[in-house]
């Protein structure tokens, strides 16, 4: 995965040091035996600076990329479809065998066609309606 870090910078300026802080800073420099001319505020500002680097916001955004369709899902879908179609084809095959057996039994005269019985039923219902 690629790593992308983006830092946005903001620059702000201010007069530094303030008069109060300049006195404290001079005391600190004198205590550390730091030699140098820092008597006037102009020289002090020319020779010293303060840099603050900080995060503007402490929250971050974590983006994770992952495939929307895993290989396990693909195999499960293929297996499901195969099971469905194989099941349907077995049922269709059994229906064809049943039909052939039925045609054979009708051909040898063991079974009567239900069409004649349907016509008789229709004739009976027609007679019932007329009376």
C-alpha positions in Angstrom: 0.0 0.0 0.0 1.2 3.5 -0.7 1.8 5.9 2.2 1.0 9.5 1.7 1.7 12.1 4.3 0.5 15.6 3.7 1.5 18.5 6.0 -0.1 21.8 5.6 1.9 24.7 7.0 0.7 28.0 8.5 3.0 30.8 9.2 2.4 33.4 11.8 4.6 36.2 12.9 4.7 38.2 16.1 7.2 40.6 17.7 9.4 38.5 19.9 10.4 38.8 22.6 8.1 40.9 24.6 9.7 43.4 27.0 9.0 41.2 30.0 10.3 38.0 28.4 13.4 39.9 27.1 14.4 40.7 30.7 14.0 37.0 31.7 15.9 35.8 28.7 18.8 38.1 29.4 18.9 36.8 32.9 19.0 33.2 31.6 21.8 34.1 29.1 23.8 35.8 31.9 23.3 32.8 34.2 24.7 30.5 31.5 27.7 32.8 31.0 26.7 33.4 27.4 28.7 36.2 26.0 27.3 38.5 23.3 25.8 41.9 22.8 22.1 41.7 23.6 21.7 45.0 25.3 19.3 46.7 22.9 16.0 45.2 21.8 16.9 45.6 18.1 20.1 43.6 18.5 18.3 41.1 20.6 15.7 40.6 17.9 18.3 40.3 15.2 20.4 37.7 16.9 17.8 35.5 18.5 14.6 34.0 17.3 12.0 31.6 18.6 10.5 28.9 16.4 7.5 26.9 17.5 6.5 23.9 15.4 3.3 22.2 16.4 0.4 20.3 14.9 -2.5 22.5 14.0 -5.0 19.7 14.7 -4.3 16.6 16.7 -6.7 14.3 14.7 -5.8 12.4 11.6 -7.6 10.6 8.8 -6.7 7.0 8.1 -7.8 5.7 4.7 -7.7 1.9 4.2 -8.2 0.4 0.8 -9.5 -3.1 0.5 -11.1 -5.1 -2.2 -14.9 -4.8 -2.3 -15.3 -8.4 -3.6 -13.1 -10.9 -1.8 -12.0 -14.2 -3.4 -14.0 -16.2 -0.8 -17.2 -14.4 -1.8 -16.5 -15.1 -5.5 -16.0 -18.8 -4.8 -19.1 -19.0 -2.6 -21.2 -17.3 -5.4 -19.9 -19.6 -8.1 -20.6 -22.6 -5.9 -24.1 -21.4 -5.2 -24.9 -20.8 -8.8 -23.5 -24.2 -9.8 -25.6 -25.9 -7.1 -28.7 -24.1 -8.3 -28.2 -24.9 -12.0 -27.2 -28.5 -11.4 -30.2 -29.0 -9.1 -32.5 -27.6 -11.8 -30.9 -29.7 -14.5 -31.4 -32.9 -12.4 -35.1 -32.0 -11.9 -35.5 -31.4 -15.6 -33.8 -34.7 -16.4 -36.1 -36.5 -14.0 -39.2 -34.9 -15.5 -38.1 -36.0 -19.0 -37.7 -39.6 -17.8 -41.1 -39.4 -16.1 -42.6 -38.1 -19.4 -41.0 -40.9 -21.4 -42.2 -43.6 -19.0 -45.7 -42.1 -19.2 -45.6 -42.1 -23.0 -44.5 -45.7 -23.0 -47.3 -46.7 -20.6 -49.9 -44.9 -22.8 -48.4 -46.6 -25.9 -48.8 -50.1 -24.5 -52.2 -49.3 -23.2 -51.5 -49.6 -19.5 -52.6 -45.9 -18.8 -55.5 -44.0 -20.4 -54.9 -40.4 -21.5 -56.5 -38.0 -19.1 -57.8 -35.9 -22.0 -60.8 -38.2 -22.5 -61.7 -37.9 -18.8 -61.3 -34.1 -19.0 -63.8 -34.0 -21.9 -66.2 -36.1 -19.9 -65.9 -33.8 -17.0 -66.6 -30.8 -19.2 -69.6 -32.5 -20.7 -71.0 -33.2 -17.2 -70.5 -29.6 -16.1 -72.2 -28.4 -19.2 -75.2 -30.6 -18.6 -75.4 -29.4 -15.0 -75.4 -25.8 -16.1 -78.2 -26.4 -18.6 -80.5 -28.0 -16.1 
